[in-house]
Each structure stands twice: as structure tokens, then as C-alpha cells.
Amino acid sequence: MVIHKYCRFYYNHLHFLTIISGAYQLSQNKKDFQLALLTSGALLAVMGFRFYKTGKFMPAGLIAGLSLLQCGRLAYTRLAK
């Protein structure tokens, strides 16, 4: 159980650092959107699955919806140019 606890701790921090670096890359260069899209897509998949399993809107459904909007916004801005 202790090993599982540490794996989840490092996974959460790795995901957080990926989100931060994706946001930083996107703020520096609007054409560099791949990491932000990958992170939003991964968050959409994980939270969408949790929402599907539990059926509860808070917090899984809300985060999945926001991630879907972010993925759509990134795809739209990339395809619009």
C-alpha cells in the first residue's frame, strides 16, 4: 500500500508539472500547442472515465467538461489559422 501511495503522489506531481509547462509553452508561442492539447486530452479521458463510472457531476464531470472545452478551443484556434 505504501508503494501505491507514492506512485500516485509522483503521478499527480508529474501531471501538474506537465500542465504548467504546457501553459507556459502556449503563452510563449501560440503555435506550440501540442503539450497543452495532450495534457487536456489526458485529463479529459481520465475524468470522463471517472464521470462515466460514478455518474457524479462534481468534480469529475465538471473537469471533464472543462477539459473538453479546452481541447475544442485549442483545436479550433489551430485549425482556424
The 8 nearest C-alpha neighbors of each residue, nearest first, counted from 0:
[[1, 3, 2, 4, 5, 6, 7, 8],
 [0, 2, 4, 3, 5, 6, 7, 8],
 [1, 3, 5, 4, 0, 6, 7, 8],
 [2, 4, 6, 0, 1, 5, 7, 8],
 [5, 3, 1, 2, 7, 6, 0, 8],
 [4, 6, 8, 2, 7, 3, 9, 1],
 [7, 5, 3, 9, 8, 4, 10, 2],
 [6, 8, 10, 4, 5, 9, 11, 3],
 [9, 7, 5, 11, 6, 10, 4, 12],
 [8, 10, 12, 6, 11, 7, 13, 5],
 [9, 11, 7, 13, 12, 8, 6, 14],
 [12, 10, 14, 8, 9, 13, 7, 15],
 [11, 13, 15, 9, 14, 10, 16, 8],
 [14, 12, 10, 16, 15, 11, 9, 17],
 [13, 15, 17, 11, 12, 16, 10, 18],
 [16, 14, 12, 18, 17, 13, 11, 19],
 [17, 15, 19, 13, 18, 14, 20, 12],
 [16, 18, 14, 20, 15, 19, 21, 13],
 [19, 17, 15, 21, 16, 20, 22, 38],
 [20, 18, 16, 22, 17, 21, 23, 15],
 [19, 21, 23, 17, 22, 18, 24, 16],
 [22, 20, 35, 34, 18, 24, 23, 19],
 [21, 23, 25, 19, 20, 24, 26, 18],
 [22, 24, 20, 26, 21, 25, 19, 27],
 [25, 23, 21, 27, 26, 22, 20, 28],
 [24, 26, 22, 29, 28, 23, 27, 32],
 [25, 27, 23, 24, 28, 22, 29, 21],
 [28, 26, 24, 25, 23, 29, 31, 22],
 [27, 29, 25, 30, 31, 26, 24, 32],
 [28, 30, 25, 31, 32, 26, 27, 24],
 [31, 29, 28, 32, 25, 77, 33, 24],
 [32, 30, 29, 28, 25, 33, 24, 34],
 [31, 33, 35, 25, 30, 34, 36, 29],
 [34, 32, 36, 35, 31, 37, 21, 30],
 [33, 35, 21, 37, 36, 32, 38, 31],
 [36, 34, 21, 38, 32, 37, 33, 39],
 [35, 37, 39, 33, 34, 38, 70, 40],
 [38, 36, 34, 40, 35, 39, 33, 41],
 [37, 39, 41, 35, 40, 36, 34, 42],
 [40, 38, 42, 36, 66, 41, 37, 43],
 [39, 41, 43, 37, 38, 42, 36, 44],
 [40, 42, 44, 38, 43, 39, 37, 45],
 [41, 43, 39, 45, 40, 44, 46, 38],
 [44, 42, 63, 40, 66, 41, 46, 47],
 [43, 45, 41, 47, 42, 46, 48, 40],
 [46, 44, 42, 48, 47, 43, 41, 49],
 [45, 47, 49, 59, 63, 48, 43, 44],
 [48, 46, 50, 44, 63, 49, 45, 43],
 [47, 49, 51, 45, 46, 50, 44, 52],
 [50, 48, 46, 52, 51, 47, 59, 53],
 [51, 49, 47, 54, 59, 60, 53, 48],
 [50, 52, 48, 49, 54, 53, 47, 55],
 [53, 51, 49, 50, 54, 48, 55, 47],
 [54, 52, 50, 55, 51, 49, 56, 48],
 [53, 55, 50, 51, 52, 56, 49, 60],
 [56, 54, 53, 57, 50, 60, 59, 58],
 [55, 57, 60, 58, 59, 61, 54, 50],
 [58, 56, 59, 55, 60, 61, 62, 50],
 [57, 59, 61, 60, 56, 62, 55, 50],
 [60, 58, 46, 50, 62, 57, 61, 56],
 [61, 59, 56, 63, 50, 62, 58, 57],
 [60, 62, 64, 58, 63, 59, 57, 56],
 [61, 63, 65, 59, 64, 60, 66, 58],
 [64, 62, 43, 60, 66, 46, 47, 61],
 [65, 63, 67, 61, 62, 66, 60, 68],
 [64, 66, 68, 62, 67, 63, 69, 61],
 [65, 67, 69, 63, 43, 39, 68, 64],
 [68, 66, 64, 70, 65, 69, 63, 71],
 [67, 69, 71, 65, 66, 70, 72, 64],
 [70, 68, 66, 72, 71, 67, 73, 65],
 [71, 69, 67, 73, 72, 68, 36, 39],
 [70, 72, 68, 74, 69, 73, 75, 67],
 [73, 71, 69, 75, 70, 74, 68, 76],
 [72, 74, 70, 76, 75, 71, 69, 77],
 [75, 73, 71, 77, 72, 76, 78, 70],
 [76, 74, 72, 78, 77, 73, 79, 71],
 [75, 77, 79, 73, 74, 78, 72, 80],
 [76, 78, 74, 75, 79, 80, 73, 30],
 [79, 77, 75, 80, 76, 74, 73, 72],
 [80, 78, 76, 77, 75, 74, 73, 72],
 [79, 78, 77, 76, 75, 30, 74, 29]]
